């Protein structure tokens, strides 16, 4: 439990400034957020894409806790440019096929300004998030991502 608490606190410390920077980025179509800063929308969604069910369901809880802690800091300070954040969970079930479906649903329904996750499924979900020109803060140790050139990852 102590390790989980430390992980959530560490993730919140990392995510709060990342969220603030992402929200202040250019709203132009080619900007960091891909034009997703809709001036009429008061709440900006952060997609949290992890396994919430299945063998690795603990990853979803940890990812969501970090997101909620991070947005709590930003929202309590008045948000960014008059907007607040909401964390929207999407369940990969720890399976690449389900991860693809979850990423497609997330991009279509939540219009996220940023995505947190995934871990083991990032090889599958990252191209979908990148195609939407959305920043993806993944927690993966896969060597596939060691030499990253993707500006959104």
Backbone torsions as a table, in degrees:
resi	resn	phi	psi	omega
1	UNK	NA	-37.5	179.5
2	UNK	-64.6	-40.2	179.2
3	UNK	-65.5	-41.9	178.5
4	UNK	-60.6	-44.2	179.9
5	UNK	-62.2	-43.0	178.9
6	UNK	-63.5	-39.5	179.5
7	UNK	-64.8	-42.8	179.4
8	UNK	-64.8	-43.1	179.1
9	UNK	-63.8	-44.2	179.0
10	UNK	-61.5	-42.5	-180.0
11	UNK	-65.6	-38.5	178.7
12	UNK	-65.5	-40.5	179.1
13	UNK	-62.6	-39.9	179.9
14	UNK	-73.1	-40.6	-172.6
15	UNK	-76.3	-33.3	-177.2
16	UNK	-56.6	-50.9	178.2
17	UNK	-69.4	-31.9	178.6
18	UNK	-63.7	-42.4	179.2
19	UNK	-63.6	-44.4	-179.1
20	UNK	-63.2	-43.5	179.2
21	UNK	-65.3	-43.2	179.8
22	UNK	-60.9	-39.0	-178.1
23	UNK	-71.0	-27.9	-179.2
24	UNK	-86.9	-2.7	-177.7
25	UNK	-69.2	167.6	-176.7
26	UNK	-59.0	131.0	177.0
27	UNK	-84.4	6.9	-179.6
28	UNK	-72.3	155.8	-177.6
29	UNK	-54.3	-31.5	180.0
30	UNK	-94.1	4.1	-176.6
31	UNK	-72.0	176.0	-176.2
32	UNK	-56.2	-35.4	-178.5
33	UNK	-97.1	7.2	175.6
34	UNK	65.0	29.7	176.4
35	UNK	76.7	21.2	-176.4
36	UNK	-89.4	3.1	177.5
37	UNK	-86.2	82.0	179.9
38	UNK	-72.4	120.3	-175.5
39	UNK	-66.0	-19.2	178.9
40	UNK	-86.4	-18.5	-176.5
41	UNK	-86.5	129.0	179.8
42	UNK	-90.2	-23.5	179.3
43	UNK	-114.6	129.4	177.3
44	UNK	-105.5	133.0	-176.9
45	UNK	-89.2	141.1	170.7
46	UNK	-114.0	119.3	178.3
47	UNK	-77.0	130.4	177.0
48	UNK	-115.2	103.6	-173.3
49	UNK	-115.0	105.0	-178.4
50	UNK	-149.5	171.4	169.0
51	UNK	-71.3	120.9	174.3
52	UNK	-104.5	-12.9	175.5
53	UNK	-132.8	166.5	179.0
54	UNK	91.9	-168.3	-173.7
55	UNK	-62.8	-29.9	-177.7
56	UNK	-108.9	29.9	-175.7
57	UNK	-59.4	-23.6	179.3
58	UNK	-62.9	-27.3	179.0
59	UNK	-62.4	-39.1	179.4
60	UNK	-63.6	-43.3	178.7
61	UNK	-63.2	-41.0	179.6
62	UNK	-68.0	-45.1	178.9
63	UNK	-62.0	-41.9	-179.7
64	UNK	-68.4	-40.4	179.1
65	UNK	-61.5	-41.6	178.2
66	UNK	-64.3	-41.6	178.8
67	UNK	-64.0	-47.6	-178.8
68	UNK	-62.0	-40.7	178.3
69	UNK	-65.4	-41.0	-179.9
70	UNK	-65.3	-45.1	-178.1
71	UNK	-73.4	-26.5	178.1
72	UNK	-60.0	-42.5	179.2
73	UNK	-62.9	-48.4	-176.6
74	UNK	-68.3	-47.4	-179.2
75	UNK	-64.0	-37.7	179.5
76	UNK	-64.8	-27.3	179.2
77	UNK	-87.5	8.8	177.6
78	UNK	101.5	5.4	179.5
79	UNK	79.0	-158.3	179.9
80	UNK	-128.4	121.7	-179.6
81	UNK	53.3	38.8	177.7
82	UNK	79.6	8.0	-178.7
83	UNK	-115.5	151.1	176.6
84	UNK	-114.1	171.6	-177.9
85	UNK	-115.1	153.4	173.4
86	UNK	-135.1	140.8	177.0
87	UNK	-94.2	125.5	-179.1
88	UNK	-115.6	113.5	-177.4
89	UNK	-81.1	143.6	174.8
90	UNK	-137.1	126.3	-171.4
91	UNK	-92.2	115.6	176.3
92	UNK	-83.9	-14.9	-177.5
93	UNK	60.1	9.3	-179.7
94	UNK	72.7	20.4	-177.1
95	UNK	-126.1	130.3	-177.6
96	UNK	-56.1	-39.0	179.6
97	UNK	-66.2	-44.6	178.1
98	UNK	-68.5	-31.8	178.6
99	UNK	-64.8	-39.7	177.9
100	UNK	-61.8	-46.4	178.9
101	UNK	-62.3	-44.5	-179.8
102	UNK	-62.6	-42.1	179.8
103	UNK	-65.7	-42.3	177.2
104	UNK	-60.6	-44.9	179.8
105	UNK	-64.1	-41.9	-179.6
106	UNK	-60.7	-48.3	-177.5
107	UNK	-66.0	-35.6	-177.9
108	UNK	-78.4	-38.9	-171.9
109	UNK	-98.8	-31.1	-174.1
110	UNK	-98.2	-19.0	-174.6
111	UNK	43.4	59.6	-174.3
112	UNK	-67.8	147.9	173.1
113	UNK	-90.5	-12.5	179.7
114	UNK	-162.0	152.0	177.9
115	UNK	-125.8	133.2	173.8
116	UNK	-108.1	124.0	-178.6
117	UNK	107.6	173.6	7.1
118	UNK	-102.8	-169.7	178.6
119	UNK	-104.5	-96.3	-177.2
120	UNK	-62.9	-22.8	-177.7
121	UNK	-93.3	4.8	-175.4
122	UNK	-62.1	-30.6	178.2
123	UNK	-60.6	-33.6	179.8
124	UNK	-84.7	-41.2	-173.1
125	UNK	-85.1	-31.1	-176.2
126	UNK	-56.3	-44.9	179.0
127	UNK	-62.2	-31.9	179.8
128	UNK	-70.6	-43.6	179.1
129	UNK	-66.5	-43.4	178.8
130	UNK	-61.2	-39.8	179.2
131	UNK	-60.2	-29.4	177.1
132	UNK	-85.9	3.4	179.8
133	UNK	56.5	47.6	-179.2
134	UNK	-119.3	139.3	178.1
135	UNK	-65.6	133.8	-178.4
136	UNK	-121.6	111.6	177.9
137	UNK	-98.8	92.3	-175.0
138	UNK	-96.5	155.2	177.9
139	UNK	-117.3	73.5	-175.3
140	UNK	-129.3	145.4	177.6
141	UNK	-110.3	19.6	-178.4
142	UNK	-70.1	129.2	179.2
143	UNK	-58.8	-19.1	177.0
144	UNK	-54.7	-28.7	-175.6
145	UNK	-103.5	9.9	-176.1
146	UNK	-62.5	-39.7	-177.1
147	UNK	-116.3	75.9	-171.6
148	UNK	-79.3	131.3	174.3
149	UNK	-119.4	-3.3	-179.7
150	UNK	-74.8	115.1	-177.4
151	UNK	-64.8	-19.1	-177.8
152	UNK	-95.7	-9.4	-175.9
153	UNK	-102.7	NA	NA
